Amino acid sequence: MSAKTLFQRIADGEIPAKLVHSDDLCVAFHDIAPQAPVHVLVVPRKPIPRLGQAAELDQALLGHLLLTAGKLARDLGLANGFRVVINHGRDGGESVPHLHVHLLGGRALAWPPG
């Protein structure tokens, strides 16, 4: 059995985080190295390494992550706009191999990113 990722340990309550949401399917918390005034990570409790490894049976969970991000954007006052990002692999900017959704906002975000 492989070791738990940092995000799995946060989701399991083993490592403290500044939570903004918790339900049966996911947790959301403030990123420790924010890239915007609001930078929240929405992390499924189920350990899926990355989006490209999600299975068809994860469809409802993936939808839940996006709906949760949208609700958090409203709750966190991001009425002027926000960005949702999912990184995949090293070239995609992934640093923790546990699927997670970045919710970024609180300032104008440039395009293209990175």
C-alpha positions as protocol buffer text, in pm:
chain_id: "A"
residue {
  index: 1
  type: MET
  ca { x: 0 y: 0 z: 0 }
}
residue {
  index: 2
  type: SER
  ca { x: 137 y: 342 z: -92 }
}
residue {
  index: 3
  type: ALA
  ca { x: 176 y: 620 z: 160 }
}
residue {
  index: 4
  type: LYS
  ca { x: -98 y: 878 z: 195 }
}
residue {
  index: 5
  type: THR
  ca { x: -49 y: 1206 z: 14 }
}
residue {
  index: 6
  type: LEU
  ca { x: -40 y: 1535 z: 201 }
}
residue {
  index: 7
  type: PHE
  ca { x: -393 y: 1609 z: 79 }
}
residue {
  index: 8
  type: GLN
  ca { x: -522 y: 1268 z: 190 }
}
residue {
  index: 9
  type: ARG
  ca { x: -380 y: 1333 z: 535 }
}
residue {
  index: 10
  type: ILE
  ca { x: -553 y: 1674 z: 545 }
}
residue {
  index: 11
  type: ALA
  ca { x: -882 y: 1520 z: 426 }
}
residue {
  index: 12
  type: ASP
  ca { x: -849 y: 1253 z: 696 }
}
residue {
  index: 13
  type: GLY
  ca { x: -793 y: 1519 z: 964 }
}
residue {
  index: 14
  type: GLU
  ca { x: -436 y: 1405 z: 1038 }
}
residue {
  index: 15
  type: ILE
  ca { x: -283 y: 1740 z: 940 }
}
residue {
  index: 16
  type: PRO
  ca { x: -452 y: 2069 z: 1028 }
}
residue {
  index: 17
  type: ALA
  ca { x: -559 y: 2308 z: 756 }
}
residue {
  index: 18
  type: LYS
  ca { x: -765 y: 2627 z: 736 }
}
residue {
  index: 19
  type: LEU
  ca { x: -1085 y: 2453 z: 623 }
}
residue {
  index: 20
  type: VAL
  ca { x: -1360 y: 2645 z: 448 }
}
residue {
  index: 21
  type: HIS
  ca { x: -1572 y: 2341 z: 359 }
}
residue {
  index: 22
  type: SER
  ca { x: -1609 y: 1978 z: 458 }
}
residue {
  index: 23
  type: ASP
  ca { x: -1864 y: 1716 z: 354 }
}
residue {
  index: 24
  type: ASP
  ca { x: -1874 y: 1341 z: 295 }
}
residue {
  index: 25
  type: LEU
  ca { x: -1709 y: 1372 z: -49 }
}
residue {
  index: 26
  type: CYS
  ca { x: -1453 y: 1651 z: -19 }
}
residue {
  index: 27
  type: VAL
  ca { x: -1276 y: 1912 z: 189 }
}
residue {
  index: 28
  type: ALA
  ca { x: -1171 y: 2263 z: 90 }
}
residue {
  index: 29
  type: PHE
  ca { x: -899 y: 2468 z: 251 }
}
residue {
  index: 30
  type: HIS
  ca { x: -683 y: 2773 z: 191 }
}
residue {
  index: 31
  type: ASP
  ca { x: -362 y: 2706 z: -5 }
}
residue {
  index: 32
  type: ILE
  ca { x: -48 y: 2759 z: 205 }
}
residue {
  index: 33
  type: ALA
  ca { x: 124 y: 2931 z: -91 }
}
residue {
  index: 34
  type: PRO
  ca { x: -160 y: 3139 z: -240 }
}
residue {
  index: 35
  type: GLN
  ca { x: -132 y: 3262 z: -598 }
}
residue {
  index: 36
  type: ALA
  ca { x: -423 y: 3507 z: -557 }
}
residue {
  index: 37
  type: PRO
  ca { x: -592 y: 3685 z: -265 }
}
residue {
  index: 38
  type: VAL
  ca { x: -833 y: 3390 z: -253 }
}
residue {
  index: 39
  type: HIS
  ca { x: -674 y: 3053 z: -328 }
}
residue {
  index: 40
  type: VAL
  ca { x: -868 y: 2753 z: -203 }
}
residue {
  index: 41
  type: LEU
  ca { x: -810 y: 2387 z: -284 }
}
residue {
  index: 42
  type: VAL
  ca { x: -1109 y: 2155 z: -318 }
}
residue {
  index: 43
  type: VAL
  ca { x: -987 y: 1800 z: -254 }
}
residue {
  index: 44
  type: PRO
  ca { x: -1188 y: 1479 z: -284 }
}
residue {
  index: 45
  type: ARG
  ca { x: -1170 y: 1244 z: 12 }
}
residue {
  index: 46
  type: LYS
  ca { x: -1130 y: 959 z: -238 }
}
residue {
  index: 47
  type: PRO
  ca { x: -762 y: 941 z: -338 }
}
residue {
  index: 48
  type: ILE
  ca { x: -764 y: 987 z: -716 }
}
residue {
  index: 49
  type: PRO
  ca { x: -406 y: 1065 z: -824 }
}
residue {
  index: 50
  type: ARG
  ca { x: -498 y: 1304 z: -1108 }
}
residue {
  index: 51
  type: LEU
  ca { x: -782 y: 1393 z: -1342 }
}
residue {
  index: 52
  type: GLY
  ca { x: -657 y: 1169 z: -1622 }
}
residue {
  index: 53
  type: GLN
  ca { x: -681 y: 872 z: -1387 }
}
residue {
  index: 54
  type: ALA
  ca { x: -1039 y: 934 z: -1277 }
}
residue {
  index: 55
  type: ALA
  ca { x: -1281 y: 660 z: -1376 }
}
residue {
  index: 56
  type: GLU
  ca { x: -1628 y: 682 z: -1521 }
}
residue {
  index: 57
  type: LEU
  ca { x: -1765 y: 591 z: -1178 }
}
residue {
  index: 58
  type: ASP
  ca { x: -1606 y: 915 z: -1047 }
}
residue {
  index: 59
  type: GLN
  ca { x: -1834 y: 1130 z: -1264 }
}
residue {
  index: 60
  type: ALA
  ca { x: -2063 y: 1240 z: -980 }
}
residue {
  index: 61
  type: LEU
  ca { x: -1766 y: 1315 z: -755 }
}
residue {
  index: 62
  type: LEU
  ca { x: -1600 y: 1530 z: -1023 }
}
residue {
  index: 63
  type: GLY
  ca { x: -1923 y: 1725 z: -1066 }
}
residue {
  index: 64
  type: HIS
  ca { x: -1947 y: 1767 z: -690 }
}
residue {
  index: 65
  type: LEU
  ca { x: -1596 y: 1918 z: -678 }
}
residue {
  index: 66
  type: LEU
  ca { x: -1689 y: 2179 z: -939 }
}
residue {
  index: 67
  type: LEU
  ca { x: -2023 y: 2261 z: -777 }
}
residue {
  index: 68
  type: THR
  ca { x: -1845 y: 2297 z: -442 }
}
residue {
  index: 69
  type: ALA
  ca { x: -1592 y: 2534 z: -602 }
}
residue {
  index: 70
  type: GLY
  ca { x: -1878 y: 2744 z: -741 }
}
residue {
  index: 71
  type: LYS
  ca { x: -2053 y: 2759 z: -404 }
}
residue {
  index: 72
  type: LEU
  ca { x: -1729 y: 2856 z: -231 }
}
residue {
  index: 73
  type: ALA
  ca { x: -1670 y: 3131 z: -489 }
}
residue {
  index: 74
  type: ARG
  ca { x: -2008 y: 3279 z: -397 }
}
residue {
  index: 75
  type: ASP
  ca { x: -1946 y: 3233 z: -23 }
}
residue {
  index: 76
  type: LEU
  ca { x: -1601 y: 3395 z: -49 }
}
residue {
  index: 77
  type: GLY
  ca { x: -1732 y: 3702 z: -233 }
}
residue {
  index: 78
  type: LEU
  ca { x: -1583 y: 3637 z: -576 }
}
residue {
  index: 79
  type: ALA
  ca { x: -1873 y: 3801 z: -763 }
}
residue {
  index: 80
  type: ASN
  ca { x: -1635 y: 3981 z: -1002 }
}
residue {
  index: 81
  type: GLY
  ca { x: -1493 y: 3654 z: -1126 }
}
residue {
  index: 82
  type: PHE
  ca { x: -1276 y: 3359 z: -1040 }
}
residue {
  index: 83
  type: ARG
  ca { x: -1076 y: 3082 z: -1202 }
}
residue {
  index: 84
  type: VAL
  ca { x: -1094 y: 2706 z: -1150 }
}
residue {
  index: 85
  type: VAL
  ca { x: -778 y: 2509 z: -1234 }
}
residue {
  index: 86
  type: ILE
  ca { x: -696 y: 2138 z: -1230 }
}
residue {
  index: 87
  type: ASN
  ca { x: -330 y: 2054 z: -1292 }
}
residue {
  index: 88
  type: HIS
  ca { x: -222 y: 1716 z: -1431 }
}
residue {
  index: 89
  type: GLY
  ca { x: 135 y: 1591 z: -1419 }
}
residue {
  index: 90
  type: ARG
  ca { x: 465 y: 1771 z: -1373 }
}
residue {
  index: 91
  type: ASP
  ca { x: 437 y: 1974 z: -1695 }
}
residue {
  index: 92
  type: GLY
  ca { x: 86 y: 2076 z: -1594 }
}
residue {
  index: 93
  type: GLY
  ca { x: 208 y: 2218 z: -1263 }
}
residue {
  index: 94
  type: GLU
  ca { x: 94 y: 1933 z: -1039 }
}
residue {
  index: 95
  type: SER
  ca { x: 289 y: 1916 z: -714 }
}
residue {
  index: 96
  type: VAL
  ca { x: 78 y: 1674 z: -510 }
}
residue {
  index: 97
  type: PRO
  ca { x: -43 y: 1354 z: -681 }
}
residue {
  index: 98
  type: HIS
  ca { x: -397 y: 1378 z: -544 }
}
residue {
  index: 99
  type: LEU
  ca { x: -664 y: 1531 z: -768 }
}
residue {
  index: 100
  type: HIS
  ca { x: -758 y: 1879 z: -649 }
}
residue {
  index: 101
  type: VAL
  ca { x: -935 y: 2187 z: -782 }
}
residue {
  index: 102
  type: HIS
  ca { x: -775 y: 2530 z: -737 }
}
residue {
  index: 103
  type: LEU
  ca { x: -1024 y: 2813 z: -683 }
}
residue {
  index: 104
  type: LEU
  ca { x: -850 y: 3146 z: -746 }
}
residue {
  index: 105
  type: GLY
  ca { x: -992 y: 3497 z: -725 }
}
residue {
  index: 106
  type: GLY
  ca { x: -993 y: 3830 z: -550 }
}
residue {
  index: 107
  type: ARG
  ca { x: -803 y: 4011 z: -828 }
}
residue {
  index: 108
  type: ALA
  ca { x: -800 y: 4032 z: -1206 }
}
residue {
  index: 109
  type: LEU
  ca { x: -639 y: 3714 z: -1341 }
}
residue {
  index: 110
  type: ALA
  ca { x: -424 y: 3736 z: -1654 }
}
residue {
  index: 111
  type: TRP
  ca { x: -462 y: 3518 z: -1961 }
}
residue {
  index: 112
  type: PRO
  ca { x: -292 y: 3309 z: -2074 }
}
residue {
  index: 113
  type: PRO
  ca { x: -179 y: 3166 z: -1740 }
}
residue {
  index: 114
  type: GLY
  ca { x: 176 y: 3052 z: -1669 }
}
